[in-house]
Structures are given as structure tokens and as C-alpha cells.
């Protein structure tokens, strides 16, 4: 269970990889979980990406295959993130 302090939390699902994404502008976070793969408890989701203290994410989506996700931020940045490692493989800012 994930409790967030804000009402702007958005959830996203990627059915091809059984991933759930959570983004929140006011909590400044993006998290991705894989359902049912926690080796200690099969009823729990395994956190695979956690980016906190990011400039407020305003949009988020998964690629259809689930290996990548993209996030847009309130400072104008766009990032493409690998869902297996949280590695940002592409970042673009409208100010650079």
C-alpha cells in the first residue's frame, strides 16, 4: 500500500509487463512497481524504479512493451527512463 499526501497522485498501468507507475507533482516522485514479484511476499509488488525529489512530474506513460517509461516535468524537462534500472536514457529540456 502506498499512501501519498496529495490528491494529484496519478496511477498508470502497463499490462504487457504487469507494471504500475505512480506519479505525483506535489510529492515530487515517480515510482514503478512490478506486480507479484517480491521474492519475500508474492502478494506484494516489487519496487523497481523510485525517483524522489524530482521537479514535479506532470505527465507519465509507459511504452507499449513496458521496457521504457517517459515523464514530463513542470520545469519543461522530458525524460525517458528504463523500467528495469531507473536509468535515464534520454533527457530533453525546452530551456537548453
C-alpha positions as CSV (number, residue, x, y, z in Angstrom):
1,X,0.0,0.0,0.0
2,X,1.3,3.4,-0.9
3,X,0.0,6.5,0.9
4,X,0.6,9.8,-0.6
5,X,-0.2,13.1,1.0
6,X,-1.6,14.8,-2.1
7,X,-4.7,14.5,-4.3
8,X,-2.7,14.9,-7.5
9,X,-1.4,11.3,-7.5
10,X,-1.8,9.5,-10.8
11,X,-1.5,5.8,-11.4
12,X,-0.5,4.1,-14.6
13,X,-0.6,0.5,-15.7
14,X,1.5,-1.4,-18.3
15,X,-0.3,-4.7,-18.9
16,X,2.4,-6.2,-21.1
17,X,4.9,-6.1,-18.2
18,X,2.5,-6.0,-15.3
19,X,3.9,-2.7,-14.1
20,X,2.2,0.0,-12.1
21,X,3.5,3.6,-12.2
22,X,2.8,6.3,-9.6
23,X,3.5,9.9,-10.2
24,X,2.8,12.9,-8.0
25,X,3.5,16.6,-8.7
26,X,3.2,17.8,-5.2
27,X,5.1,14.8,-3.7
28,X,7.8,15.2,-6.3
29,X,8.0,11.5,-7.1
30,X,7.8,8.8,-9.7
31,X,7.8,5.1,-8.7
32,X,7.3,1.9,-10.8
33,X,6.3,-1.4,-9.3
34,X,6.2,-4.9,-10.8
35,X,3.2,-6.8,-9.5
36,X,3.6,-10.0,-7.7
37,X,7.4,-10.4,-8.0
38,X,8.6,-9.6,-4.5
39,X,10.5,-12.8,-3.6
40,X,9.6,-12.4,0.1
41,X,5.9,-12.0,-0.5
42,X,4.2,-12.9,-3.7
43,X,1.2,-10.7,-2.8
44,X,3.3,-7.6,-2.8
45,X,4.6,-5.5,-5.6
46,X,8.3,-5.1,-6.1
47,X,9.6,-1.5,-6.4
48,X,11.9,-1.3,-9.4
49,X,12.1,2.5,-10.0
50,X,12.0,5.2,-7.4
51,X,12.8,8.8,-8.3
52,X,12.1,11.2,-5.4
53,X,12.8,14.9,-5.1
54,X,12.3,15.3,-8.9
55,X,10.8,18.5,-10.2
56,X,7.1,17.9,-10.2
57,X,6.1,15.3,-12.8
58,X,3.1,16.5,-14.7
59,X,2.8,13.6,-17.2
60,X,3.9,9.9,-17.2
61,X,3.4,7.0,-19.6
62,X,4.8,3.6,-20.4
63,X,6.0,2.4,-23.8
64,X,3.7,-0.4,-25.0
65,X,6.4,-3.0,-24.4
66,X,7.0,-1.8,-20.8
67,X,10.8,-1.5,-21.0
68,X,10.7,2.3,-21.0
69,X,8.6,5.0,-19.5
70,X,8.5,8.7,-20.1
71,X,7.9,11.5,-17.7
72,X,7.3,15.2,-18.3
73,X,8.1,17.7,-15.5
74,X,6.8,21.1,-14.6
75,X,10.2,22.6,-15.3
76,X,9.9,21.6,-19.0
77,X,12.1,18.5,-19.0
78,X,11.2,15.3,-20.7
79,X,12.9,12.1,-19.6
80,X,12.8,8.5,-20.9
81,X,13.6,6.0,-18.2
82,X,14.4,2.3,-18.4
83,X,12.0,0.4,-16.1
84,X,14.4,-2.3,-15.2
85,X,17.2,0.0,-13.8
86,X,15.7,3.6,-13.4
87,X,18.5,4.8,-15.8
88,X,17.5,8.0,-17.7
89,X,18.4,7.2,-21.3
90,X,17.2,10.4,-22.8
91,X,16.6,13.9,-21.3
92,X,15.4,17.0,-23.1
93,X,14.8,20.4,-21.7
94,X,12.9,23.2,-23.5
95,X,15.3,25.6,-22.0
96,X,18.6,24.2,-23.4
